[in-house]
């Protein structure tokens, strides 16, 4: 089912993705037909799911799967469970996956899926029934050579395990390669858990070297303390020797100028469900966290948190975007003119999809790598992509996000042209 996007969409993520594509296309003088192909997803499916709840009632959920562009290979992208999910957000995220896989030079395209639901208010059994119903609706739409989902916002390796099992039942054989981010016992990859954060930390190290900075002892703030944000805390300490002085999650923000120990803070979050209230910390606002005087700011939550309104007050030297779309185009220009070094999401958080690709490779021939091998190969891919974006930024005299788009759009357009699509 193909549904064209509305040019009048009010969704910030969607409008941002369109603006970024337009800017890159103008600079490289992209063929008009190629531009039109890339503005819209190739395929889009909307589904309605009926799920039996624990109390005996039946609840109806709406879900989506968008396949943006598969010129370079099968679509790849996560599944999100979120109460405020929208189709335009999924469209934007699917397109960003196209660009992300192209920036990393992976033989993949971009996809994304989601269900409008509140997983925090659902039992384990309800989540399992919802996950299995989702893949039953999408079974013919997905597959190891078509579209390979993965975890995203509020989805987990366990949910991926249920989906892989249901798909295998539908196929009449084990077909665990339909999904990545699975538990290790079901064909997951070593090193997948911290891959998004680890890739971002490798980029921060390279950015610091580019700027002539030594990150050891420097201060960092992390907005969002989920998987990516919490691992960024751990690895910023272990690999870079940084001091994380502020973190936040959906329930609050905390600050300590002396920094937080990772193990203690994680134990507190596991016990209480939030970083809020951690001993020897002060409560601050999300706005204050974003505007702290730090060397590195990690936006690791949702999109559009750095805008033209707060960009003038951002004091970080480096912004490492572990979230998708945290910075609007208007903020990009302000920050670039201020000399803030942005590691764009297409590059900074691409460690996750890169190790997901490694998981696909391992699944395809049934031989699995040691964690050290995964990390070494990830580091090499991140370094190569970082240097490509950095060089393109200097060649075209543009900020890093636009450089990343130029790298990606060129690669996808070349594949479409060679395939005779335009």
C-alpha positions as a LaTeX table, in Angstrom:
\begin{tabular}{lrrr}
\hline
Residue & $x$ (\AA) & $y$ (\AA) & $z$ (\AA) \\
\hline
Unk1 & 0.00 & 0.00 & 0.00 \\
Unk2 & 1.62 & 3.26 & $-1.11$ \\
Unk3 & 0.42 & 6.46 & 0.50 \\
Unk4 & 1.92 & 9.75 & $-0.55$ \\
Unk5 & 3.06 & 12.11 & 2.15 \\
Unk6 & 1.20 & 15.33 & 2.69 \\
Unk7 & 3.26 & 18.41 & 1.86 \\
Unk8 & 1.31 & 20.19 & 4.61 \\
Unk9 & 2.35 & 17.80 & 7.38 \\
Unk10 & 2.72 & 19.39 & 10.81 \\
Unk11 & 5.09 & 16.64 & 12.00 \\
Unk12 & 8.43 & 18.19 & 12.92 \\
Unk13 & 10.48 & 15.06 & 12.22 \\
Unk14 & 8.93 & 14.63 & 8.78 \\
Unk15 & 9.39 & 18.29 & 7.84 \\
Unk16 & 12.97 & 18.17 & 9.09 \\
Unk17 & 13.79 & 15.08 & 7.02 \\
Unk18 & 12.32 & 16.72 & 3.90 \\
Unk19 & 14.25 & 19.96 & 4.44 \\
Unk20 & 17.53 & 18.11 & 4.92 \\
Unk21 & 17.03 & 16.10 & 1.74 \\
Unk22 & 16.16 & 19.24 & $-0.23$ \\
Unk23 & 19.32 & 21.02 & 0.93 \\
Unk24 & 21.58 & 18.12 & $-0.05$ \\
Unk25 & 19.82 & 17.61 & $-3.38$ \\
Unk26 & 20.27 & 21.27 & $-4.29$ \\
Unk27 & 24.00 & 21.21 & $-3.54$ \\
Unk28 & 24.74 & 18.09 & $-5.61$ \\
Unk29 & 22.23 & 19.07 & $-8.33$ \\
Unk30 & 20.33 & 15.81 & $-7.94$ \\
Unk31 & 18.25 & 14.68 & $-10.92$ \\
Unk32 & 14.59 & 15.79 & $-10.38$ \\
Unk33 & 13.26 & 12.26 & $-10.88$ \\
Unk34 & 15.70 & 10.87 & $-8.31$ \\
Unk35 & 14.69 & 13.61 & $-5.91$ \\
Unk36 & 10.99 & 12.72 & $-6.27$ \\
Unk37 & 11.77 & 9.04 & $-5.71$ \\
Unk38 & 13.65 & 9.86 & $-2.52$ \\
Unk39 & 11.00 & 12.23 & $-1.15$ \\
Unk40 & 8.47 & 9.41 & $-0.72$ \\
Unk41 & 8.59 & 5.90 & 0.72 \\
Unk42 & 8.41 & 3.14 & $-1.87$ \\
Unk43 & 5.95 & 1.15 & 0.24 \\
Unk44 & 3.82 & 1.72 & 3.29 \\
Unk45 & 1.50 & $-0.56$ & 5.24 \\
Unk46 & $-1.07$ & 0.45 & 7.84 \\
Unk47 & $-2.49$ & $-2.32$ & 10.01 \\
Unk48 & $-5.18$ & $-2.74$ & 12.67 \\
Unk49 & $-4.45$ & $-5.28$ & 15.42 \\
Unk50 & $-6.94$ & $-6.84$ & 17.85 \\
Unk51 & $-5.37$ & $-8.09$ & 21.09 \\
Unk52 & $-6.97$ & $-9.96$ & 23.99 \\
Unk53 & $-6.06$ & $-8.16$ & 27.21 \\
Unk54 & $-5.53$ & $-9.79$ & 30.58 \\
Unk55 & $-8.93$ & $-8.64$ & 31.84 \\
Unk56 & $-10.71$ & $-10.49$ & 29.02 \\
Unk57 & $-11.45$ & $-7.41$ & 26.91 \\
Unk58 & $-10.23$ & $-6.91$ & 23.33 \\
Unk59 & $-8.23$ & $-3.77$ & 22.57 \\
Unk60 & $-7.61$ & $-2.41$ & 19.08 \\
Unk61 & $-4.19$ & $-1.04$ & 18.14 \\
Unk62 & $-2.98$ & 0.78 & 15.03 \\
Unk63 & 0.41 & $-0.08$ & 13.54 \\
Unk64 & 2.64 & 0.80 & 10.59 \\
Unk65 & 5.60 & $-0.37$ & 8.54 \\
Unk66 & 7.29 & 1.97 & 6.07 \\
Unk67 & 9.91 & 0.91 & 3.51 \\
Unk68 & 11.57 & 4.06 & 2.27 \\
Unk69 & 14.11 & 2.91 & $-0.32$ \\
Unk70 & 15.75 & $-0.45$ & $-1.05$ \\
Unk71 & 17.95 & 0.51 & $-4.01$ \\
Unk72 & 21.09 & $-0.57$ & $-2.12$ \\
Unk73 & 19.65 & $-3.66$ & $-0.42$ \\
Unk74 & 16.91 & $-4.93$ & 1.93 \\
Unk75 & 15.21 & $-2.40$ & 4.17 \\
Unk76 & 16.44 & $-2.17$ & 7.75 \\
Unk77 & 14.92 & $-0.35$ & 10.69 \\
Unk78 & 13.44 & $-0.63$ & 14.14 \\
Unk79 & 9.97 & $-1.21$ & 15.57 \\
Unk80 & 8.73 & 1.38 & 18.06 \\
Unk81 & 6.01 & 0.94 & 20.70 \\
Unk82 & 4.93 & 4.44 & 21.76 \\
Unk83 & 1.62 & 6.06 & 22.79 \\
Unk84 & 2.29 & 9.14 & 20.63 \\
Unk85 & 3.53 & 7.31 & 17.52 \\
Unk86 & 2.52 & 8.83 & 14.17 \\
Unk87 & 2.87 & 7.71 & 10.57 \\
Unk88 & 4.79 & 10.87 & 9.67 \\
Unk89 & 7.36 & 10.16 & 12.38 \\
Unk90 & 7.75 & 6.61 & 11.02 \\
Unk91 & 8.16 & 8.00 & 7.48 \\
Unk92 & 10.88 & 10.37 & 8.64 \\
Unk93 & 12.69 & 7.65 & 10.59 \\
Unk94 & 12.52 & 5.25 & 7.64 \\
Unk95 & 14.15 & 7.84 & 5.40 \\
Unk96 & 16.83 & 8.50 & 8.00 \\
Unk97 & 17.57 & 4.77 & 8.01 \\
Unk98 & 18.11 & 4.94 & 4.24 \\
Unk99 & 20.65 & 7.72 & 4.75 \\
Unk100 & 22.22 & 6.12 & 7.83 \\
Unk101 & 22.92 & 2.79 & 6.12 \\
Unk102 & 24.28 & 4.65 & 3.09 \\
Unk103 & 26.59 & 6.84 & 5.21 \\
Unk104 & 27.96 & 3.64 & 6.78 \\
Unk105 & 28.20 & 2.06 & 3.29 \\
Unk106 & 26.07 & $-0.92$ & 4.31 \\
Unk107 & 24.21 & $-2.86$ & 1.57 \\
Unk108 & 20.82 & $-1.96$ & 3.04 \\
Unk109 & 17.91 & 0.42 & 2.63 \\
Unk110 & 15.71 & 2.18 & 5.16 \\
Unk111 & 12.60 & 1.00 & 6.96 \\
Unk112 & 10.81 & 1.69 & 10.22 \\
Unk113 & 7.73 & 0.39 & 12.01 \\
Unk114 & 5.63 & 1.15 & 15.02 \\
Unk115 & 2.51 & 0.53 & 17.05 \\
Unk116 & 0.53 & 3.19 & 18.88 \\
Unk117 & 0.49 & 1.76 & 22.41 \\
Unk118 & 1.74 & 2.37 & 25.92 \\
Unk119 & 3.97 & $-0.61$ & 26.74 \\
Unk120 & 4.55 & 0.69 & 30.27 \\
Unk121 & 0.86 & 0.05 & 31.00 \\
Unk122 & 0.84 & $-3.45$ & 29.50 \\
Unk123 & 1.67 & $-6.81$ & 31.05 \\
Unk124 & 4.29 & $-9.17$ & 29.65 \\
Unk125 & 1.55 & $-11.40$ & 28.23 \\
Unk126 & $-0.20$ & $-8.48$ & 26.55 \\
Unk127 & 3.06 & $-7.29$ & 24.99 \\
Unk128 & 3.77 & $-10.78$ & 23.68 \\
Unk129 & 0.31 & $-11.10$ & 22.10 \\
Unk130 & 0.67 & $-7.62$ & 20.56 \\
Unk131 & 4.14 & $-8.42$ & 19.16 \\
Unk132 & 3.03 & $-11.71$ & 17.63 \\
Unk133 & $-0.09$ & $-10.13$ & 16.13 \\
Unk134 & 2.05 & $-7.39$ & 14.57 \\
Unk135 & 4.32 & $-9.82$ & 12.75 \\
Unk136 & 1.37 & $-11.95$ & 11.62 \\
Unk137 & $-0.04$ & $-8.91$ & 9.86 \\
Unk138 & 3.32 & $-8.03$ & 8.31 \\
Unk139 & 4.71 & $-11.50$ & 7.58 \\
Unk140 & 4.59 & $-11.29$ & 3.79 \\
Unk141 & 5.98 & $-7.74$ & 3.92 \\
Unk142 & 9.14 & $-8.72$ & 5.82 \\
Unk143 & 11.95 & $-11.27$ & 5.48 \\
Unk144 & 15.76 & $-11.58$ & 5.56 \\
Unk145 & 15.96 & $-10.46$ & 1.92 \\
Unk146 & 13.13 & $-7.90$ & 2.07 \\
Unk147 & 12.98 & $-5.97$ & 5.33 \\
Unk148 & 14.67 & $-6.78$ & 8.65 \\
Unk149 & 13.31 & $-5.00$ & 11.76 \\
Unk150 & 15.10 & $-4.44$ & 15.06 \\
Unk151 & 14.42 & $-2.94$ & 18.52 \\
Unk152 & 13.68 & 0.75 & 18.85 \\
Unk153 & 11.84 & 2.94 & 21.37 \\
Unk154 & 10.28 & 0.78 & 24.13 \\
Unk155 & 10.99 & $-2.52$ & 22.36 \\
Unk156 & 13.47 & $-5.09$ & 23.63 \\
Unk157 & 15.47 & $-8.21$ & 22.68 \\
Unk158 & 12.67 & $-10.28$ & 24.24 \\
Unk159 & 10.10 & $-8.67$ & 21.94 \\
Unk160 & 12.40 & $-9.40$ & 19.00 \\
Unk161 & 12.57 & $-13.02$ & 20.19 \\
Unk162 & 8.77 & $-13.33$ & 20.15 \\
Unk163 & 8.64 & $-11.79$ & 16.67 \\
Unk164 & 11.35 & $-14.13$ & 15.35 \\
Unk165 & 9.51 & $-17.12$ & 16.81 \\
Unk166 & 6.14 & $-16.13$ & 15.33 \\
Unk167 & 7.69 & $-15.52$ & 11.92 \\
Unk168 & 9.43 & $-18.91$ & 12.10 \\
Unk169 & 6.09 & $-20.57$ & 12.89 \\
Unk170 & 4.57 & $-18.84$ & 9.85 \\
Unk171 & 7.42 & $-20.06$ & 7.63 \\
Unk172 & 7.38 & $-23.60$ & 9.00 \\
Unk173 & 11.10 & $-23.40$ & 9.80 \\
Unk174 & 13.52 & $-21.46$ & 11.95 \\
Unk175 & 14.03 & $-18.09$ & 10.29 \\
Unk176 & 15.63 & $-16.02$ & 13.00 \\
Unk177 & 17.35 & $-13.78$ & 10.43 \\
Unk178 & 14.08 & $-11.89$ & 9.93 \\
Unk179 & 14.95 & $-9.72$ & 12.93 \\
Unk180 & 18.06 & $-8.33$ & 14.61 \\
Unk181 & 18.68 & $-7.23$ & 18.16 \\
Unk182 & 17.62 & $-10.69$ & 19.30 \\
Unk183 & 18.79 & $-12.47$ & 22.47 \\
Unk184 & 22.12 & $-14.26$ & 21.95 \\
Unk185 & 20.44 & $-17.66$ & 22.35 \\
Unk186 & 18.29 & $-16.93$ & 19.27 \\
Unk187 & 21.06 & $-15.76$ & 16.98 \\
Unk188 & 21.75 & $-12.30$ & 18.35 \\
Unk189 & 25.18 & $-10.73$ & 17.98 \\
Unk190 & 27.69 & $-10.16$ & 20.72 \\
Unk191 & 28.25 & $-6.43$ & 21.17 \\
Unk192 & 24.76 & $-5.39$ & 20.05 \\
Unk193 & 23.67 & $-4.08$ & 23.46 \\
Unk194 & 26.02 & $-1.10$ & 23.61 \\
Unk195 & 26.60 & $-0.72$ & 19.85 \\
Unk196 & 24.69 & 2.55 & 19.37 \\
Unk197 & 26.49 & 4.24 & 22.25 \\
Unk198 & 29.86 & 2.69 & 21.40 \\
Unk199 & 29.69 & 3.95 & 17.82 \\
Unk200 & 28.85 & 7.42 & 19.15 \\
Unk201 & 31.76 & 7.34 & 21.59 \\
Unk202 & 34.14 & 6.37 & 18.77 \\
Unk203 & 32.85 & 9.43 & 16.89 \\
Unk204 & 33.35 & 11.71 & 19.91 \\
Unk205 & 36.94 & 10.49 & 20.18 \\
Unk206 & 37.53 & 11.27 & 16.48 \\
Unk207 & 35.79 & 14.66 & 16.77 \\
Unk208 & 37.91 & 15.59 & 19.78 \\
Unk209 & 41.04 & 14.67 & 17.84 \\
Unk210 & 39.84 & 16.78 & 14.89 \\
Unk211 & 39.31 & 19.74 & 17.23 \\
Unk212 & 42.59 & 19.22 & 19.09 \\
Unk213 & 40.83 & 18.35 & 22.36 \\
Unk214 & 41.73 & 15.74 & 24.95 \\
Unk215 & 38.42 & 14.37 & 26.29 \\
Unk216 & 39.96 & 12.92 & 29.47 \\
Unk217 & 38.57 & 14.81 & 32.46 \\
Unk218 & 36.20 & 16.88 & 30.33 \\
Unk219 & 32.52 & 17.22 & 31.27 \\
Unk220 & 29.54 & 15.70 & 29.49 \\
Unk221 & 25.74 & 15.80 & 29.83 \\
Unk222 & 23.34 & 13.11 & 28.63 \\
Unk223 & 19.72 & 13.89 & 27.79 \\
Unk224 & 17.90 & 10.54 & 27.85 \\
Unk225 & 19.02 & 7.59 & 29.97 \\
Unk226 & 17.67 & 4.64 & 28.05 \\
Unk227 & 19.83 & 2.06 & 26.32 \\
Unk228 & 21.91 & 4.50 & 24.27 \\
Unk229 & 22.21 & 7.17 & 26.96 \\
Unk230 & 23.11 & 4.84 & 29.81 \\
Unk231 & 25.75 & 3.01 & 27.76 \\
Unk232 & 27.11 & 6.38 & 26.62 \\
Unk233 & 27.65 & 7.19 & 30.31 \\
Unk234 & 29.47 & 3.91 & 30.89 \\
Unk235 & 31.67 & 4.18 & 27.80 \\
Unk236 & 32.40 & 7.90 & 28.15 \\
Unk237 & 33.99 & 7.03 & 31.48 \\
Unk238 & 35.71 & 3.82 & 30.36 \\
Unk239 & 36.96 & 4.76 & 26.88 \\
Unk240 & 37.36 & 8.54 & 27.08 \\
Unk241 & 37.89 & 9.24 & 30.79 \\
Unk242 & 35.16 & 11.90 & 30.76 \\
Unk243 & 33.07 & 13.09 & 33.70 \\
Unk244 & 29.28 & 12.91 & 33.24 \\
Unk245 & 27.80 & 15.73 & 35.33 \\
Unk246 & 24.13 & 15.63 & 34.27 \\
Unk247 & 21.66 & 13.02 & 33.02 \\
Unk248 & 17.92 & 12.88 & 32.47 \\
Unk249 & 15.12 & 10.48 & 31.72 \\
Unk250 & 11.37 & 10.88 & 31.20 \\
Unk251 & 10.83 & 11.49 & 34.92 \\
Unk252 & 13.50 & 14.06 & 35.70 \\
Unk253 & 16.98 & 15.56 & 35.32 \\
Unk254 & 19.81 & 15.46 & 37.83 \\
Unk255 & 23.10 & 17.34 & 38.15 \\
Unk256 & 26.31 & 16.91 & 40.12 \\
Unk257 & 29.39 & 18.95 & 39.17 \\
Unk258 & 31.63 & 16.16 & 40.49 \\
Unk259 & 30.09 & 13.64 & 38.09 \\
Unk260 & 28.10 & 10.42 & 38.48 \\
Unk261 & 29.41 & 6.88 & 38.87 \\
Unk262 & 27.77 & 4.64 & 36.28 \\
Unk263 & 27.20 & 1.54 & 38.42 \\
Unk264 & 25.61 & 3.47 & 41.29 \\
Unk265 & 23.32 & 5.47 & 39.03 \\
Unk266 & 22.21 & 2.40 & 37.06 \\
Unk267 & 21.45 & 0.55 & 40.29 \\
Unk268 & 19.33 & 3.52 & 41.44 \\
Unk269 & 17.43 & 3.61 & 38.14 \\
Unk270 & 16.77 & $-0.14$ & 38.22 \\
Unk271 & 15.51 & 0.14 & 41.80 \\
Unk272 & 13.36 & 3.26 & 41.46 \\
Unk273 & 12.60 & 3.36 & 37.72 \\
Unk274 & 14.24 & 6.75 & 37.22 \\
Unk275 & 17.48 & 8.67 & 37.67 \\
Unk276 & 15.46 & 11.27 & 39.58 \\
Unk277 & 16.19 & 11.41 & 43.29 \\
Unk278 & 19.68 & 9.96 & 43.04 \\
Unk279 & 21.65 & 10.80 & 46.22 \\
Unk280 & 24.03 & 13.77 & 46.12 \\
Unk281 & 22.39 & 15.24 & 43.04 \\
Unk282 & 20.40 & 18.39 & 42.36 \\
Unk283 & 17.23 & 18.43 & 40.29 \\
Unk284 & 17.45 & 20.63 & 37.20 \\
Unk285 & 15.19 & 21.22 & 34.23 \\
Unk286 & 15.65 & 19.63 & 30.82 \\
Unk287 & 16.31 & 23.11 & 29.45 \\
Unk288 & 19.10 & 23.65 & 31.97 \\
Unk289 & 20.69 & 20.30 & 31.10 \\
Unk290 & 20.82 & 21.13 & 27.38 \\
Unk291 & 22.42 & 24.50 & 28.11 \\
Unk292 & 25.12 & 23.35 & 30.55 \\
Unk293 & 28.73 & 24.39 & 29.96 \\
Unk294 & 30.08 & 20.97 & 28.90 \\
Unk295 & 32.50 & 19.68 & 26.29 \\
Unk296 & 30.07 & 17.05 & 24.97 \\
Unk297 & 26.28 & 17.05 & 24.97 \\
Unk298 & 24.60 & 13.73 & 24.15 \\
Unk299 & 20.97 & 14.16 & 23.05 \\
Unk300 & 19.83 & 10.54 & 23.49 \\
Unk301 & 16.06 & 10.84 & 23.84 \\
Unk302 & 13.48 & 11.84 & 21.23 \\
Unk303 & 13.55 & 14.21 & 18.26 \\
Unk304 & 13.47 & 18.01 & 17.94 \\
Unk305 & 14.84 & 18.93 & 21.38 \\
Unk306 & 17.41 & 21.44 & 20.08 \\
Unk307 & 15.61 & 24.19 & 18.18 \\
Unk308 & 16.13 & 27.77 & 17.07 \\
Unk309 & 14.76 & 28.80 & 20.47 \\
Unk310 & 17.42 & 27.15 & 22.65 \\
Unk311 & 20.29 & 26.77 & 20.14 \\
Unk312 & 21.71 & 30.25 & 20.95 \\
Unk313 & 22.10 & 29.14 & 24.58 \\
Unk314 & 23.81 & 25.80 & 23.87 \\
Unk315 & 27.36 & 25.91 & 25.30 \\
Unk316 & 28.64 & 22.42 & 24.44 \\
Unk317 & 31.66 & 22.22 & 22.14 \\
Unk318 & 30.50 & 18.90 & 20.63 \\
Unk319 & 26.94 & 17.62 & 20.21 \\
Unk320 & 26.87 & 13.84 & 19.73 \\
Unk321 & 23.41 & 12.90 & 18.47 \\
Unk322 & 22.54 & 9.47 & 19.83 \\
Unk323 & 18.84 & 10.22 & 19.26 \\
Unk324 & 17.24 & 10.44 & 15.82 \\
Unk325 & 16.54 & 13.99 & 14.66 \\
Unk326 & 17.25 & 15.85 & 17.92 \\
Unk327 & 18.32 & 19.05 & 16.13 \\
Unk328 & 16.09 & 21.05 & 13.78 \\
Unk329 & 17.48 & 22.58 & 10.55 \\
Unk330 & 17.12 & 26.11 & 11.99 \\
Unk331 & 19.17 & 25.09 & 15.03 \\
Unk332 & 21.79 & 23.48 & 12.79 \\
Unk333 & 22.60 & 26.82 & 11.16 \\
Unk334 & 22.78 & 28.65 & 14.48 \\
Unk335 & 25.08 & 26.06 & 16.03 \\
Unk336 & 27.31 & 25.83 & 12.93 \\
Unk337 & 27.79 & 29.60 & 12.96 \\
Unk338 & 28.63 & 29.41 & 16.70 \\
Unk339 & 31.34 & 26.85 & 15.98 \\
Unk340 & 29.64 & 23.93 & 17.72 \\
Unk341 & 30.81 & 20.62 & 16.26 \\
Unk342 & 27.76 & 18.41 & 15.62 \\
Unk343 & 28.19 & 14.69 & 15.04 \\
Unk344 & 24.92 & 14.12 & 13.16 \\
Unk345 & 22.56 & 11.28 & 14.00 \\
Unk346 & 23.09 & 9.66 & 10.59 \\
Unk347 & 26.66 & 9.00 & 11.71 \\
Unk348 & 26.71 & 9.23 & 15.50 \\
Unk349 & 24.06 & 6.63 & 16.29 \\
Unk350 & 24.76 & 4.36 & 13.31 \\
Unk351 & 26.67 & 1.88 & 15.47 \\
Unk352 & 23.37 & 0.16 & 16.22 \\
Unk353 & 22.41 & $-0.55$ & 12.63 \\
Unk354 & 26.01 & $-1.46$ & 11.81 \\
Unk355 & 26.12 & $-4.22$ & 14.42 \\
Unk356 & 22.59 & $-5.22$ & 13.36 \\
Unk357 & 24.08 & $-5.69$ & 9.88 \\
Unk358 & 26.86 & $-7.76$ & 11.44 \\
Unk359 & 24.12 & $-9.85$ & 13.08 \\
Unk360 & 22.49 & $-10.39$ & 9.67 \\
Unk361 & 25.82 & $-11.54$ & 8.25 \\
Unk362 & 26.38 & $-13.95$ & 11.14 \\
Unk363 & 22.82 & $-15.32$ & 10.86 \\
Unk364 & 23.24 & $-15.89$ & 7.12 \\
Unk365 & 26.12 & $-18.33$ & 7.50 \\
Unk366 & 25.54 & $-19.58$ & 11.03 \\
Unk367 & 28.92 & $-18.60$ & 12.47 \\
Unk368 & 29.18 & $-16.01$ & 15.21 \\
Unk369 & 31.96 & $-13.61$ & 16.10 \\
Unk370 & 33.51 & $-12.87$ & 19.47 \\
Unk371 & 32.58 & $-9.53$ & 21.03 \\
Unk372 & 36.10 & $-8.21$ & 20.49 \\
Unk373 & 35.79 & $-8.91$ & 16.74 \\
Unk374 & 32.46 & $-7.09$ & 16.61 \\
Unk375 & 33.89 & $-4.05$ & 18.38 \\
Unk376 & 36.99 & $-3.94$ & 16.16 \\
Unk377 & 34.90 & $-4.12$ & 12.99 \\
Unk378 & 32.50 & $-1.48$ & 14.32 \\
Unk379 & 35.37 & 0.84 & 15.18 \\
Unk380 & 36.78 & 0.51 & 11.67 \\
Unk381 & 33.40 & 1.22 & 10.03 \\
Unk382 & 32.75 & 4.23 & 12.27 \\
Unk383 & 36.23 & 5.67 & 11.59 \\
Unk384 & 35.84 & 5.30 & 7.82 \\
Unk385 & 32.39 & 6.92 & 7.83 \\
Unk386 & 33.55 & 9.75 & 10.12 \\
Unk387 & 36.44 & 10.60 & 7.82 \\
Unk388 & 34.19 & 10.49 & 4.75 \\
Unk389 & 31.73 & 12.95 & 6.32 \\
Unk390 & 34.55 & 15.18 & 7.60 \\
Unk391 & 36.18 & 15.32 & 4.16 \\
Unk392 & 32.86 & 16.04 & 2.44 \\
Unk393 & 32.16 & 18.85 & 4.93 \\
Unk394 & 35.46 & 20.48 & 4.01 \\
Unk395 & 35.03 & 19.92 & 0.26 \\
Unk396 & 31.57 & 21.50 & 0.11 \\
Unk397 & 32.14 & 23.93 & 3.03 \\
Unk398 & 28.98 & 22.79 & 4.79 \\
Unk399 & 28.15 & 21.58 & 8.30 \\
Unk400 & 28.49 & 17.90 & 9.15 \\
Unk401 & 24.82 & 16.97 & 8.84 \\
Unk402 & 24.60 & 18.32 & 5.32 \\
Unk403 & 27.88 & 16.55 & 4.53 \\
Unk404 & 26.44 & 13.25 & 5.80 \\
Unk405 & 23.37 & 13.75 & 3.63 \\
Unk406 & 25.51 & 14.49 & 0.59 \\
Unk407 & 27.48 & 11.25 & 1.12 \\
Unk408 & 24.27 & 9.24 & 1.59 \\
Unk409 & 22.14 & 10.76 & $-1.17$ \\
Unk410 & 24.94 & 10.35 & $-3.70$ \\
Unk411 & 25.27 & 6.66 & $-2.87$ \\
Unk412 & 21.55 & 5.93 & $-3.01$ \\
Unk413 & 21.07 & 7.95 & $-6.19$ \\
Unk414 & 23.93 & 6.07 & $-7.85$ \\
Unk415 & 22.33 & 2.73 & $-6.97$ \\
Unk416 & 18.94 & 3.85 & $-8.32$ \\
Unk417 & 20.53 & 5.06 & $-11.55$ \\
Unk418 & 22.51 & 1.84 & $-12.06$ \\
Unk419 & 19.30 & $-0.14$ & $-11.52$ \\
Unk420 & 17.54 & 1.96 & $-14.17$ \\
Unk421 & 15.03 & 3.57 & $-11.81$ \\
Unk422 & 15.55 & 6.97 & $-13.43$ \\
\hline
\end{tabular}
